[in-house]
Amino acid sequence: MDFTQVIQAFPSLGNGLLLTLELTVLAVIGGVIIGTALALARLSSIRVLSWLAGFYVNYFRSIPLLLVITWFYFIVPFMVGWVTGTNQPIGAFTSCLIAFMMFEAAYFCEIVRAGIQSISKGQVNAAYALGMTYPQAMRLVVLPLAFRKMTPLLLQQSIILFQDTSLVYAVGMMDFLNVARSQGDITGELHTFLLFAGLVYFVISFGASTLVKRLQKRLTV
């Protein structure tokens, strides 16, 4: 194996890696926000709201992510055009980002819901005793404590999401893995580029997992 070709392709590989990391970070942020809203809806005393949130979570957890990416690649431009009344094209990045956010929100929802339920009722009652309303108690007391407990799980799910971003090859996005595969085909060193890509994924994922374990020990009371 000759890694000379890999070194020469660093600019393209770097751009692909940056796209992968950007997609991961934005999808995690959006997924956590939507997932938190879904978790609050699932815990709501309003049955219809709770049922809808539960249906959303169960539905997205029951279908393959690759199928979701393909759906949103075709559906998002149509929906945006229908809402805005224009035919302005929507790129694959935006479609995939929305797909990841909506899909991962189902998993983040369960993590957040478990974190909220792990907070003792005494904390909530203490907030009510101070005159807080339910939204204030949730925003100022329950959610900060819950996020402290569930931060390692959120980060672990984020690592899984980072690995899953390689599925965007299905819609032609040039992420890190797809760039490596393309460069390997061009240079005739496909096995070398795939080995290098696997090494990069391993280093990032293993390093992040190690940091998560250390963080979990620090946050454990």
C-alpha positions as CSV (number, residue, x, y, z in Angstrom):
1,M,0.0,0.0,0.0
2,D,1.3,3.4,-1.0
3,F,-0.1,6.3,1.0
4,T,1.5,8.9,-1.3
5,Q,-1.8,9.2,-3.2
6,V,-3.6,9.7,0.1
7,I,-1.3,12.6,1.1
8,Q,-1.8,14.2,-2.3
9,A,-5.6,14.0,-1.9
10,F,-5.5,15.6,1.6
11,P,-7.3,18.9,0.4
12,S,-10.2,16.9,-1.0
13,L,-10.3,14.6,2.0
14,G,-10.2,17.5,4.4
15,N,-13.1,19.2,2.7
16,G,-15.1,15.9,2.9
17,L,-14.2,15.6,6.6
18,L,-15.3,19.2,7.3
19,L,-18.6,18.5,5.6
20,T,-19.1,15.4,7.7
21,L,-18.3,17.2,10.9
22,E,-20.5,20.2,10.0
23,L,-23.4,17.8,9.2
24,T,-22.9,16.0,12.5
25,V,-22.7,19.1,14.7
26,L,-25.8,20.8,13.1
27,A,-27.8,17.6,13.2
28,V,-27.0,17.1,16.9
29,I,-28.0,20.6,17.8
30,G,-31.2,20.4,15.8
31,G,-31.9,16.9,17.0
32,V,-31.5,17.7,20.7
33,I,-33.8,20.8,20.4
34,I,-36.5,18.8,18.6
35,G,-36.0,15.8,20.9
36,T,-36.4,17.9,24.0
37,A,-39.6,19.3,22.7
38,L,-40.8,15.7,21.9
39,A,-39.8,14.5,25.4
40,L,-41.8,17.3,27.0
41,A,-44.7,16.4,24.7
42,R,-44.5,12.7,25.7
43,L,-44.6,13.7,29.4
44,S,-47.4,16.1,28.9
45,S,-50.8,15.4,30.6
46,I,-52.5,16.2,27.3
47,R,-53.2,12.8,25.9
48,V,-53.4,13.8,22.2
49,L,-50.0,15.6,22.4
50,S,-48.4,12.7,24.3
51,W,-49.8,10.2,21.8
52,L,-48.6,12.1,18.8
53,A,-45.1,12.5,20.2
54,G,-45.0,8.8,21.0
55,F,-46.1,7.9,17.5
56,Y,-43.4,10.0,16.0
57,V,-40.7,8.4,18.2
58,N,-41.9,4.8,17.5
59,Y,-42.3,5.5,13.8
60,F,-38.8,6.9,13.2
61,R,-37.2,4.3,15.4
62,S,-38.8,1.6,13.3
63,I,-37.5,2.5,9.8
64,P,-34.0,2.5,8.3
65,L,-32.1,5.8,8.3
66,L,-31.1,5.2,4.7
67,L,-34.8,5.2,3.7
68,V,-35.4,8.4,5.7
69,I,-32.4,10.1,3.9
70,T,-33.8,9.1,0.5
71,W,-37.3,10.2,1.4
72,F,-36.3,13.7,2.6
73,Y,-34.0,14.1,-0.4
74,F,-37.1,14.1,-2.6
75,I,-39.7,15.4,-0.2
76,V,-37.9,18.5,1.2
77,P,-37.6,20.4,-2.1
78,F,-41.2,19.6,-2.9
79,M,-42.4,20.9,0.5
80,V,-40.3,24.0,0.4
81,G,-41.5,24.8,-3.1
82,W,-45.1,24.3,-2.0
83,V,-44.7,26.5,1.0
84,T,-42.8,29.3,-0.7
85,G,-44.4,29.0,-4.1
86,T,-41.0,29.0,-5.8
87,N,-38.9,26.3,-7.5
88,Q,-35.7,27.3,-5.9
89,P,-33.5,24.2,-5.7
90,I,-32.7,22.8,-2.2
91,G,-29.2,21.2,-2.0
92,A,-28.5,17.7,-0.8
93,F,-26.8,19.0,2.3
94,T,-30.0,20.8,3.5
95,S,-32.2,17.7,2.8
96,C,-29.8,15.4,4.6
97,L,-29.5,17.7,7.5
98,I,-33.3,17.8,8.0
99,A,-33.4,14.1,7.6
100,F,-30.8,13.5,10.3
101,M,-32.4,16.1,12.6
102,M,-35.8,14.5,12.4
103,F,-34.5,10.9,12.6
104,E,-32.1,11.5,15.5
105,A,-34.7,13.5,17.4
106,A,-36.6,10.3,18.1
107,Y,-33.5,8.9,19.9
108,F,-32.6,12.1,21.6
109,C,-36.3,12.3,22.8
110,E,-36.0,9.0,24.7
111,I,-32.7,10.1,26.3
112,V,-34.1,13.4,27.4
113,R,-37.3,11.8,28.7
114,A,-35.4,9.3,30.7
115,G,-33.2,12.2,32.1
116,I,-36.3,14.2,33.1
117,Q,-37.9,11.2,34.8
118,S,-34.7,10.5,36.8
119,I,-35.1,13.8,38.6
120,S,-36.7,13.3,42.0
121,K,-40.1,14.8,42.6
122,G,-38.6,16.6,45.6
123,Q,-36.7,18.9,43.2
124,V,-39.9,19.8,41.4
125,N,-41.9,20.3,44.6
126,A,-39.1,22.6,45.9
127,A,-39.4,24.7,42.7
128,Y,-43.2,24.9,43.1
129,A,-42.7,25.9,46.8
130,L,-40.6,28.8,45.6
131,G,-43.5,30.0,43.5
132,M,-42.3,28.8,40.1
133,T,-44.7,27.8,37.4
134,Y,-44.4,24.5,35.6
135,P,-42.5,26.0,32.6
136,Q,-40.2,27.9,35.0
137,A,-39.5,24.7,37.1
138,M,-38.8,22.7,34.0
139,R,-36.5,25.4,32.4
140,L,-34.6,26.4,35.6
141,V,-34.5,23.3,37.7
142,V,-35.5,20.0,36.0
143,L,-33.8,20.4,32.5
144,P,-30.4,21.6,33.8
145,L,-30.2,18.7,36.3
146,A,-31.5,16.3,33.6
147,F,-29.0,17.4,31.0
148,R,-26.2,17.0,33.5
149,K,-27.1,13.4,33.9
150,M,-27.8,12.6,30.3
151,T,-24.8,14.4,28.7
152,P,-22.8,11.2,28.3
153,L,-25.7,9.5,26.5
154,L,-26.3,12.4,24.3
155,L,-22.6,12.5,23.3
156,Q,-22.6,8.7,22.7
157,Q,-25.6,9.1,20.4
158,S,-23.8,11.9,18.6
159,I,-20.8,9.5,17.9
160,I,-23.3,7.1,16.3
161,L,-24.7,9.9,14.3
162,F,-21.2,10.8,13.1
163,Q,-20.7,7.3,11.8
164,D,-24.1,7.3,10.2
165,T,-23.4,10.4,8.1
166,S,-21.6,8.1,5.7
167,L,-25.0,7.0,4.4
168,V,-25.3,10.3,2.5
169,Y,-23.5,8.6,-0.3
170,A,-27.0,7.4,-1.4
171,V,-27.9,11.0,-2.5
172,G,-24.5,11.8,-4.0
173,M,-23.1,14.0,-1.2
174,M,-19.3,14.1,-1.1
175,D,-18.7,13.4,2.6
176,F,-15.4,12.1,3.9
177,L,-16.1,8.4,3.1
178,N,-17.5,9.2,-0.4
179,V,-14.5,11.4,-1.2
180,A,-12.1,8.7,-0.1
181,R,-14.0,6.1,-2.2
182,S,-14.0,8.5,-5.2
183,Q,-10.2,9.3,-4.9
184,G,-9.5,5.6,-4.6
185,D,-11.3,4.8,-7.8
186,I,-9.5,7.6,-9.6
187,T,-6.0,6.6,-8.4
188,G,-6.6,2.9,-8.5
189,E,-5.8,2.7,-4.7
190,L,-9.2,2.0,-3.4
191,H,-8.2,-0.3,-0.7
192,T,-5.6,2.2,0.6
193,F,-8.1,5.1,0.7
194,L,-10.8,2.9,2.4
195,L,-8.2,1.8,5.0
196,F,-7.3,5.4,5.7
197,A,-10.9,6.4,5.9
198,G,-11.6,3.6,8.4
199,L,-8.6,4.7,10.4
200,V,-9.8,8.3,10.6
201,Y,-13.3,7.2,11.7
202,F,-11.8,4.9,14.3
203,V,-9.5,7.6,15.8
204,I,-12.3,10.1,16.0
205,S,-15.0,7.7,17.3
206,F,-12.6,6.0,19.8
207,G,-11.2,9.3,21.0
208,A,-14.7,10.7,21.5
209,S,-15.9,7.6,23.3
210,T,-12.9,7.8,25.7
211,L,-13.7,11.4,26.5
212,V,-17.4,10.4,27.1
213,K,-16.3,7.8,29.6
214,R,-14.1,10.2,31.5
215,L,-16.9,12.8,31.4
216,Q,-19.4,10.2,32.7
217,K,-17.1,9.4,35.7
218,R,-16.8,13.1,36.5
219,L,-20.5,13.7,36.4
220,T,-21.4,10.6,38.4
221,V,-22.4,11.6,41.9
